[in-house]
Amino acid sequence: MVRTENGLSEAIARDEAIKRVKEYADQGIEAYIVSQDEGERIKASGNQFNKPTWS
């Protein structure tokens, strides 16, 4: 699944998710790949997404 500021995609293949995230990046849109389980958690929590932080 791909998560953007506008919401969450349906479950898609990993290769397709990578392609979409790259396309969004080219447009200046932040997007993240999340697992289907994480996507379901996000949906259940009212679209609450914890932006990952990198150390």
C-alpha positions in Angstrom: 0.0 0.0 0.0 1.1 3.6 -0.6 0.3 6.3 2.0 0.3 10.0 0.9 -1.1 13.1 2.5 -4.3 12.4 0.6 -4.8 8.9 2.0 -4.0 5.3 1.4 -4.0 3.2 -1.8 -5.5 -0.2 -2.1 -3.1 -3.2 -1.7 -0.7 -3.3 -4.7 2.4 -5.3 -5.6 5.7 -4.1 -4.2 7.1 -3.1 -7.6 4.0 -1.0 -8.3 4.3 0.7 -4.9 7.9 1.6 -5.5 7.0 3.0 -9.0 4.2 5.1 -7.5 6.4 6.4 -4.7 9.0 7.5 -7.2 6.3 9.2 -9.3 5.0 11.0 -6.3 8.6 12.1 -5.3 9.0 13.6 -8.8 5.9 15.6 -8.2 7.1 16.8 -4.8 4.6 14.7 -2.9 5.7 12.7 0.2 4.7 9.1 0.0 5.5 6.0 2.0 5.2 2.3 1.3 3.4 0.5 4.2 2.5 -3.2 4.6 -1.1 -4.3 4.2 -1.3 -4.9 8.0 -0.1 -1.4 8.7 -2.5 0.0 6.1 -5.4 -1.7 7.9 -4.2 -0.3 11.2 -4.0 3.2 9.7 -7.6 2.9 8.3 -8.9 1.6 11.6 -7.3 4.5 13.6 -9.0 7.1 11.5 -6.1 7.6 9.0 -3.6 8.3 11.8 -0.1 7.8 10.3 3.1 8.1 12.3 5.6 9.5 9.9 8.8 7.5 10.2 12.0 9.1 11.5 15.4 8.0 10.5 18.4 8.2 12.8 
